[in-house]
Amino acid sequence: MASVAVAVATGTTTAHADPASTMPLGPAPNCVETDLTDGKLDDYVWVTNKCPYRLRLKVVLAFATDKPCDSYEPNTGRLYYWPYPGRFDGVVTC
């Protein structure tokens, strides 16, 4: 009860954030799809956000520089590519 009184006295309220801003850093949720093409010299991955909310995602690579964190609206996707010896290690939230 005291915490409620403090919140009222200070004028603070609880804001409700959208799911993207509350998503913890870590593996992308199951509603994110990836389609990997393993080429001879370059590899490609198409990342699609099939979630009903906006996400910030990053492609993680081994033996190459990770791709930058990008914002994905629902039902949007992006194509990323990198040269050998880079290897696709997954997609994480960022």
Protein Blocks (a to p, Z undefined) as FASTA:
>chain_A
ZZmmmmmmnopacddddfklmpccddddfkbccdddddfkbccdddddfbfbdcdddddd
ehiacdddddddehiacddddddfbdcfbdcdZZ
